[in-house]
Amino acid sequence: MSAPSQADLVEACTWLSERDTALARAHTELGVPTWRYQTPDYAVIARMIAFQQITTKAAASIWARVEEALGTVSTASVLAASDDTLRGCGLSRPKVSHLRSIADAIESGALDLTRVYSANMEAARAELIAVKGIGPWTADLFLLYCGRLDAFPVGDVGLMEAHKLLSEVETRMEIKEFSAHAEVWRPYRGVAAHMLWGWINDQ
C-alpha cells in the first residue's frame, strides 16, 4: 500500500467540504492535508503501542531508547530481547506483553500483514483486533497509516476537538455522537481525519 495520490485527496476534500461545513472551513484554511503514511509493518504497530496513554514527549523518549536497545525494531528483535531490556527502556509490563503477543502472532502467521493490506476494511480490522494487544483504535490508526481512505480512529480526542473548534460550538460531541456524525463522511473518513488533524496542528 501507499499514501493516496494528490488527485485522490483533492477529490475527497472537495466531496467532504460539500457535506460538512466544519470540513469546508478546514479545507479553505489548510488546503489538502499531508497524509500520515508510514510503512505498514510490525515496527509501526509497536510504536503505536509504546505511545499509548502517555504524553508524546515521554513516549518519544521511550521509543528512542527502544530503538537504541534493539537496533532495528522487528518481531525477531523484540522476541529476542529480555523483559528487563524492554522494561529498562521505559515500557510498562502490559506494553511489553502486547509487543510480544503481536510479534508472536506475526511470526506464527496468525496475523498476516500482507493479507491485512489486501483485505477489505472489515476483514482487515477483524484480523488486527483478534490479536491480544491490538484494540480497535490501534487497528483503525494502523489502517489509516496504510493509506485506507475510510479508516477512522473512533474516539480520537484531537479529531473531536478540531471539529468542535471548526464548528464554533461550545460543547464537544461525545464519542458515540461523533462516530455517528462521521458516517456522513464515508467513504472518506480517513481523509476527514487528516483534514481535522492538519487544521488543529496548524493553529
N, C-alpha and C positions, 0 to 999 in steps of 0.2 A: 504494500500500500504506500501511498504518498500523500502529501498535502494536496488539497483541492486546487485546481487551477485558478488563476486570477479571473478568468472569464466566468467560471462557475460561481465564484464568490460574489462577483458583481451582480450576476443574475439573481442569486439568493438574497443579497442585501436589498435589491430593488423589490423583490417579491415580498420580503418581510416588512419593508417600510410601508408598503401599501396596506398592511394588515395590523400594524401596531404603531401608534403614534410615538411611543417611547423609543422604539427601534428606529423610526424615521428620524427622530432627533439625533440619536446616536450616529446614524449613517451620515447625516448632514454635518455633524461636528467632527466626526472621526474619519469618515470615508470608509474604505474597505479595510477590515481588520487583518492583521497578520495572523496566520494560522499557527497555533502552538504544536506544530508537528514534531514528534520525536520518533526515532527508530523503535518500532514496536517489538521490544524484546524483554527478557526477564529483568534486565537492569532498570528499565523504565518502571515496571511494576514494583520492584524492590525500593526504588527511590520514592515512589508514592507512599508506600507503607512507612518508610522512615520519616516522611514529612507529616504524617497524620497526627492531629491532636496536639501539636506543639507549634511554637512560633516559627516563622520562616527562617529567622536568623539562627535559632537554636538548631533547627533541622539541617540547615546548610552546613553548620559546623560538624554535626554528627555525620552527615553524609560524606563530607570531606575526609573525615577520619576513617570511614568505612572504605573509601576508595584508596586511601593511603595504605591501609592494612591489607587489603585484598589485591591491590593492583587493578586487575580487571574484575568488575562485579559480574559474576555469572553463576549459573546453577552450580557448577563444579567448585568454584572458589568459595561460595557460601557453605556448601555441604562439607567442604574440607576444613573450614575454619572451626575452631573450638568455640564453645559458648562464651568462654572468658574473653576471647579475642573480639567477638561481636559485641558483647556487653561492655567491653572496655572502650568501644567506640562511642558509647552513649545510648545504644539501642536498649529498649526495655525488654524484659523477658518475653512478653506476648509478641512483640515485633520480631524478635529472633525466631520464635516458634513459627510465626507466619511466613517469614522469609524462607525457612527450611521446608515448611509444608508445600509452599508454592514451587520451590526448586524440586522437591521430590515428585510433585505432580507432573512437572515438565519432563523430568528425567524418565519417569515411568511411562509417559505417553498419555496419562490421564488428562493432562492439559496439553493440547497441541496448538501452539500459537499459529502455525501455518494454517491449520483448519479454522481457527478463530478468525484469521484475516479474511478468509474467503467465504465464511458462513454469513447467512443473513443476520440482521441485528439481534433478533430474538434468540437464535441458536448460539450466536457468539456470546451474548450476555449470559445465557444459561450455563455454558461451559465454564466461563470465568468464575461465576459466583458459586459453582459447585465445589470449588477448591477452598479449603479452610484458609482464611486469611484474606480472601478477596470478597469484599462486600459489594453491594450494588453501586455505591458511589465510586469505588475504585474501578469497578468494571466499566462503568459509564465513562469515567475520565480516561481510562486506557483506550477505549474505543474512539473517543474523541481525538486523542493524540494520534491514533492510527489514521485519521482523516475521514472518519464517518460523519457525513453531513448532518445526520439526525441524532447522533449520540448526545445525551443530555444529562449532566450530573445533577440530578434532583436534590434539592436541599442545600445547594451551594449558596452560602450567605452572601458572598460577593455579588452573585448574579441578582439575587433578590434585592439587595441594597441598591445596586445600579439601576434596576428597573423602577424602584421607588423614587429615586432622585430624578430620573429622567421623566417620570410621570408627574413630578411635583406634587406628590401626596404626602401626608404626614405619617401614615402607618404603612409599614412593610407587610406585604402579603405573608400569610403563613405558608408552610411548605405545601400542604395539600392544595391550597388555593392557587399558589404559584405554579405548581405542577399542572393543574387543570388549565390555567391560563396558557401555559406553554404548548398545549395541544394545538392551539391556533397556528403555531409556528411550524408544525410538521409539513414537509419532510426536511426542514432546515433548522431544527432546534440547535444543532451544533454550531451553525453559523450565528444564530441569535446569541448563543453563549459567548462566542468570540467578540461579537459586537458590544455586548454588555461589559465583558472583561476589559476590552480595549478602551472603551469610553471611560470607565471608572478609574483605570490605571493612568489615564491621561489627565485626570483632574488635579 
